């Protein structure tokens, strides 16, 4: 059997498989990759923010709270920019 014959006899099955794989990528893999990238970006930006001079003048607990808040805002903004939230 030739490839053309296989495709013509199983076209609905092949279309369904392509749609399922596309759906899985778009709704499962893509958001997962975006969230992973945004988490890394927020961590990098948090480290940059933590090293700023005005943050270093704060008490240690206040510094970590400021860093956590900044990282959370950065993560949320990144997700929003990528169309996840």
N, C-alpha and C positions, 0 to 999 in steps of 0.2 A: 504494500500500500504506500502510496506517495504521500508526502506531507500535505499537499493540496487536498487530497481526498480525506485525510484525517481531519483537517481543519473544517472542511465543508460539512462533514457528518457530525462534528462535535462543536459547532460554532456557538451554540447557546451555553454549553458547559464551559467553553474557553472564555466567553464573555463574562459569565458568572464568576469564574476564578479571578479574572482580571479586576472585576469590580470589588470583590472581597479583599484582594490584596491591596488595591488602591484605598479602600475604606480603612483597612487596618493601618496602613502607613499614615494616612491623613489624621486619623483620630487617636492613634495609639503611639506610633513611633515618633512622628513629628513633634507633638507636644512634649514628649519625654526628652527629646534632644534639645528643644528650646529651653525647657526648665533647667536642664543640666548646664547649658551655656549661660543662662541668666544667673544661676547660682555661682558659677565661677566668676562671672563678671562682678556680681555684688560683693563677693569675697575680696577681689582685687581692689575694688573701689573703697571698700571698708578699710582695708589696710592703708590705702593712700590717705583716706580721711583721718585715720587714727594717728598718722604721723604729722598732721598739720600742727602748727605752733599753738594756736588757740585751744586746741583739744588737749595738748600736753599740759596746759596750765590747770586743767580740772583735776579733781580728786580721782583716784583710780576707778572707783565704782561708777562715778558719773561718766568717765571716759568710755567705759565698756558699754554703758547704757546708750550713750550718744552713738557709738559705733554700731551697736545692734540696731538702733532705730534707723540710722542712715543706710545700713545694709538692707533692711527690710523694705525701705522706701525705694531703694535702687532696684531690688529684685522685682518688686511690684511694677515699677515703671518699665523695666525691661520686658516683662511679660505682656504688659499693655501695648508696648511698641511693637511686639511681635504678633499681636492679635490673639493672645491666649486668654487674657482677662478683659 
